[in-house]
Amino acid sequence: MSIEIGKPAPDFTLPTDGGGTVTLSKLRGKPVVIYFYPKDNTSGCTKEACDFRDAMPDFSKVKAAIIGISKDSAKSHDGFKAKQKLNFTLAADEDGKACAAYGTWIEKSMYGRKYMGIDRATFVIDDKGIVRAAWHKVKVPGHVDAVLDAVTALKK
């Protein structure tokens, strides 16, 4: 499945760090950034999370929520969030349903070996629940700035 710009974002309810849950449709009224990442406490995922953390003051100015999603457990997210002092929600998609709905569970290849994993991808959803921007196979350097630009453009 692939996500189309201008179409409604697939809804989900997922467990989060801190023992809570997050439901996308309950965040209507403000922009939402959803980013899918492969694994807690790995180098690229840590860099991406810290970039979002460091940009939170700018995302807060446009009242945007940020949700990081991986297949790690909420308990794993608790440790990752504490270690990196993350200031946004991490959601646990252990059954992979959100990954499937957003087209981020893909076949990957490393050293000639094929396996299934999460495509590092980001989606910007407007205050009405419509997908306004999407990035797949994200390269971390500079990515958060591009996402912030897309979210800021929604307010114009």
C-alpha positions in Angstrom: 0.0 0.0 0.0 1.2 3.5 -0.7 0.1 6.8 0.8 -1.2 9.4 -1.6 -0.6 13.1 -1.1 -4.0 14.9 -0.7 -5.7 11.8 0.7 -6.7 11.0 4.3 -4.0 9.5 6.4 -4.7 6.0 7.7 -5.8 6.2 11.3 -4.2 4.2 14.0 -4.1 3.7 17.8 -0.8 2.5 19.2 0.8 2.0 22.6 3.4 4.6 23.5 6.3 5.3 25.7 5.1 6.0 29.3 2.3 3.5 29.2 -0.1 5.6 27.1 -1.6 5.4 23.6 -1.8 7.7 20.7 -4.7 7.8 18.1 -4.0 9.8 15.0 -7.6 11.0 14.5 -7.6 12.4 18.0 -4.8 14.8 17.0 -7.0 16.6 14.4 -6.8 20.4 14.7 -3.0 20.5 14.4 -0.4 19.3 12.0 1.2 15.9 12.8 4.6 14.6 11.7 4.8 10.8 11.7 8.1 9.3 11.1 8.8 5.6 10.8 12.3 4.4 11.8 13.9 0.9 11.9 15.1 0.4 15.5 15.7 2.2 18.8 19.3 2.8 19.9 20.8 2.4 16.4 23.0 5.1 15.0 20.8 6.5 12.2 17.7 6.2 14.2 19.3 7.9 17.2 20.6 10.8 15.0 17.1 11.2 13.4 15.4 11.2 16.8 17.9 13.7 18.3 17.4 16.0 15.2 13.6 16.0 15.8 14.3 16.6 19.6 16.5 19.5 18.9 14.0 21.0 16.4 11.0 20.7 18.8 10.9 24.4 19.7 10.5 25.2 16.0 7.8 22.5 15.5 6.1 23.8 18.7 5.8 27.3 17.2 3.6 25.8 14.4 1.8 23.6 17.0 2.9 20.4 15.3 2.9 17.0 17.0 5.7 14.5 16.3 5.2 10.8 16.6 8.1 8.4 16.0 7.0 4.8 15.1 9.0 1.6 15.0 8.2 -2.1 15.8 10.1 -1.9 19.0 8.1 -2.3 22.2 6.8 0.6 24.4 9.3 -0.6 27.0 12.2 -0.3 24.5 10.9 3.2 23.6 10.9 4.2 27.3 14.6 3.4 27.5 15.4 5.1 24.2 13.4 8.2 25.1 15.1 8.5 28.5 18.6 7.9 27.2 18.2 10.5 24.4 16.0 12.9 26.4 13.4 12.8 23.6 10.6 15.3 23.9 8.0 13.8 21.7 5.9 10.6 21.5 7.3 7.2 20.4 4.7 4.7 19.4 5.1 0.9 19.3 3.8 -0.8 16.2 4.7 -4.4 17.3 2.1 -6.0 15.0 3.2 -3.9 12.0 -0.3 -2.8 11.1 0.6 0.9 11.0 3.7 0.1 9.0 1.6 -1.8 6.5 -1.0 1.0 6.3 1.7 3.5 5.5 3.7 1.3 3.1 6.8 1.3 5.2 7.2 -2.5 5.8 9.4 -3.3 2.8 11.9 -5.8 1.5 15.4 -4.5 2.1 18.8 -5.7 1.2 22.1 -5.6 3.0 25.3 -7.3 1.9 23.3 -9.3 -0.7 20.8 -10.6 1.9 17.2 -9.8 1.5 15.0 -9.2 4.6 11.8 -7.3 5.6 12.3 -4.1 7.6 11.0 -0.6 8.1 11.6 2.0 5.4 12.8 5.2 7.1 9.8 7.4 6.0 8.1 10.6 7.2 4.6 11.9 6.6 3.2 15.4 7.2 -0.5 15.4 8.0 -2.5 18.6 8.1 -5.0 19.7 10.8 -7.8 17.9 8.9 -6.0 14.5 8.7 -4.9 14.9 5.1 -1.4 13.8 4.0 0.4 16.8 2.6 4.0 15.5 2.3 5.8 12.2 2.3 9.4 11.1 2.2 10.6 7.5 1.7 14.1 6.0 2.0 15.0 9.1 4.1 18.6 10.2 4.4 18.9 11.6 7.9 21.2 14.7 7.4 19.0 17.7 6.7 15.8 15.8 6.7 14.2 17.4 9.8 14.8 20.8 8.2 12.9 19.7 5.1 10.0 18.4 7.3 9.9 21.6 9.3 9.7 23.6 6.0 6.7 21.4 4.9 4.9 21.8 8.2 5.5 25.6 8.3 4.2 25.9 4.7 0.8 24.5 5.9 0.3 27.6 8.0 0.7 29.9 5.0 
